Structures are given as C-alpha cells and as structure tokens.
Amino acid sequence: MIDPVDEGLKLILSRSEGILQSELWKEMGVDSRKCSRIVKKLEDDGLIERVEFKKDGIKTFLLRGKRMPVNPSQLLAGDELIPCVGCELECIVEECQPLMDWMYQLAIVEHTTE
C-alpha cells in the first residue's frame, strides 16, 4: 500500500505548474481534512510550497514542489563541469557530443573509484 504522503508529493511534483489543494484531495480520493494533514506534513518537511489562491471566488491553495538546490558534486565528472552549464547550443540531448564525452568521463571516474 502506498503511503498517502508519498502519493500526495508524487501528484504535486507531477504538475510543473502546481495543483490546487481542492483538486489534490479529490484526485487522491481522501477527504479535505486528511489532505490538509498530508499537505501540512509536506510543507513542514520543506518539500512543497503552499500559496493562497482564489478560484471562482473560493479561497484554496496552490501547491508546488520546492526547487531543491543542486548538489555541486552532481555537476562534475572528476574535475570536469557538466558541459550543459552555460551552454547556448540548441541540441538534442541524445546526440550532444560534449554531453556524451562528459558522461563517458563520469563513467570512467566512477568505475576507477570503485
């Protein structure tokens, strides 16, 4: 059985523009009181933000996932910075040679440290 807090977070994160709290509890199939507890837990844990919102004259809240800071070590392969940072090329990710080279370097670094 899936944890309702995890389910709520997954639903919120699946919507880049956010989801209204009044819609979240309906989609989750829980009552508004249980949804409020789920939202409070996620907000207290710093995983979502809750912004007051009026829809059809009724006050509700817009829920959005919080952007988490990037771990700088995830941008490095050895001492090489991911080439996408600051890149201005229009490319297809699967065909980007600088990115492929960087990932190859990352695989070598991880393989040699194991």
C-alpha positions in Angstrom: 0.0 0.0 0.0 1.4 3.4 -1.0 1.9 6.0 1.7 -0.6 8.9 1.3 2.1 11.5 1.9 4.3 9.9 -0.8 1.3 9.8 -3.1 0.4 13.4 -2.5 4.0 14.5 -3.1 4.2 12.5 -6.3 1.0 14.1 -7.6 2.2 17.6 -6.7 5.6 17.1 -8.3 3.9 15.7 -11.5 2.4 19.1 -12.1 5.1 21.7 -13.0 2.5 24.5 -12.7 1.3 23.1 -9.4 -2.1 21.7 -8.3 -4.9 23.2 -6.3 -5.3 21.7 -2.8 -9.0 21.4 -3.5 -8.2 19.2 -6.5 -5.5 17.2 -4.8 -7.8 15.6 -2.2 -10.3 14.7 -5.0 -7.6 13.1 -7.1 -6.2 11.2 -4.1 -9.7 10.0 -3.1 -9.3 11.4 0.5 -11.4 13.9 2.4 -10.2 17.5 2.7 -9.2 17.1 6.4 -6.9 14.2 5.6 -5.5 16.1 2.6 -4.8 19.1 4.9 -2.7 16.9 7.2 -0.8 15.5 4.2 -0.1 19.0 2.8 1.0 20.2 6.3 3.5 17.3 6.6 4.9 18.0 3.1 5.1 21.7 3.8 6.7 21.2 7.3 9.3 18.9 5.7 10.2 21.7 3.2 9.1 19.6 0.1 6.3 21.9 -1.2 5.2 25.4 -1.1 1.6 26.5 -0.5 0.4 29.7 -2.0 -3.1 31.3 -1.3 -5.2 31.1 -4.5 -8.8 32.1 -5.3 -10.8 30.0 -7.7 -14.4 31.1 -8.5 -14.3 33.4 -5.5 -13.4 30.5 -3.2 -10.1 30.5 -1.3 -7.9 27.5 -1.8 -4.1 26.9 -2.1 -1.8 26.2 -5.0 0.7 23.5 -4.1 4.0 23.3 -5.9 7.1 21.3 -5.3 10.0 23.3 -3.9 13.1 23.5 -6.0 15.9 21.9 -4.2 19.4 23.3 -4.7 21.6 21.2 -6.9 24.4 19.3 -5.3 27.6 20.7 -7.0 29.2 17.3 -7.0 26.5 16.1 -9.4 27.7 18.6 -11.9 31.2 17.2 -12.0 32.9 14.2 -13.7 36.2 14.1 -11.9 37.1 17.8 -12.1 35.1 18.4 -15.3 32.0 20.5 -15.1 28.9 19.2 -17.0 29.1 20.9 -20.4 25.4 21.9 -20.3 26.0 24.6 -17.6 26.2 27.8 -19.6 25.8 26.0 -22.9 24.0 28.1 -25.5 23.8 25.4 -28.2 20.4 24.2 -29.5 20.9 20.4 -29.3 19.2 17.1 -29.0 20.4 15.6 -25.7 20.8 12.1 -27.1 23.1 13.5 -29.8 25.1 16.1 -27.9 28.7 15.1 -28.3 30.1 17.3 -25.4 27.5 15.8 -23.1 28.3 12.2 -24.3 32.0 12.8 -23.7 31.3 14.2 -20.2 29.1 11.2 -19.3 31.8 8.8 -20.6 34.3 10.6 -18.4 31.9 10.3 -15.5 31.6 6.6 -16.0 35.4 6.2 -16.1 35.8 8.3 -12.9 33.1 6.2 -11.1 34.5 3.0 -12.3 38.0 3.7 -11.2 36.9 4.8 -7.7 35.0 1.6 -7.0 
